[in-house]
Amino acid sequence: MSQSEALEGAGKSARILIRNATILSMDTAVGNFQRASILVEGDQIMAVGLGTAPDIEFGSTQVIDAEGMIALPGFIDAHRHVWQSPLSMAAADADLNSYFAAVPGKLAPVYEADDLRTANHIGALQALNAGVTTIFDWCHVLHSPAHADAAIEGLLDSGIRAIFGYGFPNTETAWSMDSERPVPNDIRRVRRERLTSDDALVTMAMAARGPEQSTIEVTKHDMGVARDLDLLISLHAGNGAFGLPYRSVERMYEEELLGADVQYVHCNSLTDESIQRIADSGGRMVSTPAIEMQMQFGYPASTRFLAAGIRPGLGADVVTSTGCSLFPQMASAFQAARLQELEQGTPEISTYDVLSFATVDGAESVGLASKTGSLTPGKQADIVLLRPPALTVMNDPIGFTVLGASTDCVDTVVVAGEIKKRDGALCGIEAGQLQMTLESCRDRLFERSGFQPPSSSFR
């Protein structure tokens, strides 16, 4: 579609014109622009790179002057346990074993449906505030059908684009350690009644336990259910030393379970042979680099997957030990990869590569590359504007986004053509009231579980 055709087809419906921005489209066919405009009609991007486009400032067009700002696709958080939003930094010093003991072990079992609704609603708003327009919610506190409904309602209420990963109850270790229990049959109800469309703003996937958390028989059963329901399957694999004895990918290969519909998360301790088998099957990969290094999984596997021909997505994973944005994930991914290149000879990557992980590659990893991840005419209008802080000289917009930006720089967020954040504040949100709601939820969870946060030792 030419720019003139895009303008003629815009009609008189609601439009947004973002003008005078530095544009990082993340689409090589569209390119980048030092100072140009983006036209949005309804929920779609109509044109990119229009100059100032004064001839379309009419009717119901809302004009956003982005002078001095960077426009880019909304970030894709390809793996986050959104239910943990009330538990921010509650396990900052934890390695994987102590995290398992504290968070899934103590806190997860006490979640009631109302807690999960609050956590998912506000957790999704935390992500939107940080410029994340799409999130894969790997939800494994589904203790009842009411919990599943509450989790979905929280996502819907936030207005974020989300993939709801239907997981499992987390009430006892029998559900997650060498589990012999199949995925709850409620997953079929949710697919049949709640998340029926793959074109909606909130869609569905399976958060599968896989061979590192369940028997191979249960893995086969659960993946069969997901395939019967036509769901993307996401599972943890190669979780550092914890994952080594399970040989997850090797055993899945032996059972002919690998496929293009499987997303593998972490993968730090997978062998090169396993990574190649994932690549040969068309599988996807997501890295959560800050958490992986902090919890001692090992170096992120993203560059090893690059060598095998798979471009990874990025995720924040758990806000119990990291922030709510993808900014620290991008910085960690780049810095770790540079050190791996020196020490291990892995492929060299650039800041553009890492920004691609957080946008267009992330969209591919969650099955939404045809809809989002780049500023491409015809795609959904998921857009973020970053405003660099005072006393900042913008010499490299890509480098700044990956290594220098933070949530404080997120000026504007648009999801499917709707403005969710403007002038640095979430729209239509009473932040003070939500803060009290989140803190009350946290207090209930701590009281029920007996969990003692680090601050409890303060005078």
C-alpha positions, 0 to 999 in steps of 0.5 A, spaced: 500 500 500 502 506 498 502 512 502 497 516 498 493 510 498 493 509 505 491 516 506 485 516 501 483 509 505 483 513 512 476 515 511 473 520 517 474 515 523 478 516 529 486 517 527 492 518 531 498 522 527 504 521 531 509 526 528 516 529 528 519 523 531 525 519 531 522 512 528 525 505 529 520 501 525 524 494 526 522 493 519 527 493 514 523 494 508 520 500 512 526 503 515 528 508 520 527 515 520 530 521 523 524 526 523 518 523 521 510 521 522 506 515 523 499 515 521 494 510 525 487 509 523 482 505 528 487 499 531 492 499 525 498 503 522 496 506 516 503 509 514 510 510 517 515 516 514 510 521 512 514 527 514 510 532 518 504 530 514 500 537 515 495 535 510 491 530 514 490 534 520 483 534 520 476 531 522 477 526 528 485 526 527 488 526 534 495 529 533 501 527 538 507 532 537 513 527 538 519 532 537 525 529 541 522 523 542 523 516 539 517 512 536 518 504 536 514 498 536 511 496 543 515 491 547 513 484 547 514 481 554 514 473 552 515 470 558 512 473 565 509 470 571 504 476 572 501 473 578 507 475 582 506 483 581 504 484 589 511 480 590 515 485 587 523 484 590 520 479 595 526 474 593 531 479 590 537 475 593 534 468 591 537 463 587 532 458 584 532 453 590 530 458 595 525 462 590 522 455 589 521 454 596 519 461 598 514 463 592 511 457 589 512 453 595 509 458 600 506 464 597 502 461 591 498 456 594 494 462 598 492 465 592 485 466 592 481 468 585 480 475 587 488 476 589 489 473 582 484 478 579 488 484 582 495 481 581 494 480 573 490 487 572 495 491 576 501 487 573 499 488 566 498 495 568 505 495 570 507 492 564 504 497 560 507 503 564 514 500 562 512 500 554 510 493 554 504 492 549 504 485 549 505 480 554 505 472 555 502 471 562 505 464 564 500 463 569 501 457 574 496 459 580 490 456 577 487 453 583 480 453 580 476 455 574 474 461 578 482 463 578 482 462 571 476 466 570 479 472 575 486 471 571 483 473 564 479 478 567 485 482 570 488 482 563 482 484 559 481 490 564 488 492 563 487 493 556 494 490 554 495 485 549 496 478 552 497 471 551 494 467 557 498 461 558 493 456 562 498 453 567 496 448 573 494 449 580 500 450 585 497 448 591 502 443 593 509 440 589 505 434 587 503 439 581 510 441 579 515 436 581 515 429 577 508 430 577 503 425 575 497 429 574 495 431 568 493 439 566 486 440 569 480 439 564 478 446 565 483 448 560 478 446 555 472 450 558 476 456 558 478 455 550 471 453 549 467 459 553 472 464 554 478 465 549 475 462 543 478 467 538 486 467 536 484 474 533 482 478 540 486 482 544 487 477 549 488 470 546 490 463 549 496 458 550 498 453 554 503 454 560 506 446 560 510 443 565 514 439 561 519 434 562 522 438 568 516 438 572 512 432 570 513 425 567 514 424 560 507 421 560 504 427 563 508 431 558 505 427 552 498 428 555 498 435 556 501 437 549 496 432 546 491 437 549 494 443 547 494 441 540 487 438 540 485 445 542 490 449 537 494 452 542 501 454 542 505 450 548 510 454 552 515 450 557 521 451 561 527 447 559 534 447 561 533 451 567 540 451 569 543 445 574 536 444 576 534 442 569 540 437 567 538 431 570 531 431 566 534 431 559 528 435 557 529 436 550 532 429 548 526 425 551 521 430 548 525 428 541 525 421 543 517 421 544 516 425 537 514 431 541 518 437 538 514 442 533 514 449 531 508 450 536 513 449 542 516 455 545 522 453 550 524 458 556 531 459 559 534 453 556 541 455 559 543 448 560 541 445 554 546 441 550 548 444 543 545 438 540 538 439 543 538 446 541 539 444 534 533 439 534 529 445 537 531 449 531 530 443 526 523 442 529 522 450 528 521 451 535 521 458 538 526 460 544 525 466 550 530 468 554 530 472 561 537 474 562 537 478 568 533 473 572 537 467 569 544 470 571 542 472 578 539 466 579 545 462 577 542 458 571 548 460 567 549 464 561 543 466 557 542 461 551 540 467 546 546 467 542 547 459 542 540 459 539 542 465 534 548 460 532 542 455 530 538 460 526 533 461 532 532 469 534 529 469 541 524 473 545 525 476 551 521 476 558 522 479 565 520 472 568 519 474 575 518 481 578 520 478 585 527 479 583 527 484 577 523 490 575 517 490 571 520 493 564 524 490 559 530 495 559 534 491 564 533 485 560 535 488 554 541 491 557 543 484 561 542 480 554 547 485 550 552 485 556 552 477 557 552 476 550 559 481 549 562 477 555 560 470 552 563 472 545 570 474 548 570 467 553 566 462 548 566 465 541 559 465 541 556 470 535 557 477 536 550 481 537 549 488 536 544 493 540 539 492 534 539 485 535 537 486 542 532 491 540 529 486 535 529 480 541 524 485 545 520 487 539 519 483 532 523 477 534 519 477 541 512 477 537 515 471 533 516 467 539 509 468 542 506 467 535 504 474 533 509 476 528 503 478 523 500 482 528 505 486 532 512 487 533 514 492 528 511 499 525 509 496 519 503 498 515 497 494 516 499 491 523 496 493 529 498 500 532 502 498 538 507 503 539 511 506 544 514 513 545 520 514 549 522 521 551 530 521 553 531 525 560 534 532 560 541 533 559 541 527 554 544 528 547 541 523 542 547 520 538 544 513 538 537 512 538 538 504 538 543 504 543 539 509 548 533 504 548 537 498 549 542 501 554 540 508 557 532 508 557 528 506 563 520 506 565 521 513 566 522 515 559 516 512 557 512 518 555 506 514 550 503 507 549 498 505 544 495 498 544 491 497 538 490 504 536 488 506 543 492 510 547 494 507 554 499 512 557 500 519 555 505 525 558 508 519 562 502 517 566 497 511 565 490 514 562 484 513 566 488 510 572 487 512 579 494 510 581 493 512 588 487 507 589 491 502 585 497 502 589 493 501 596 489 495 592 496 492 591 499 493 597 492 490 601 493 484 596 500 483 598 499 484 606 493 478 605 498 474 601 504 475 606 499 474 612 496 467 610 503 464 608 507 466 613 512 469 609 517 474 612 519 479 606 526 482 607 523 489 610 520 485 616 527 485 619 527 493 619 526 497 625 
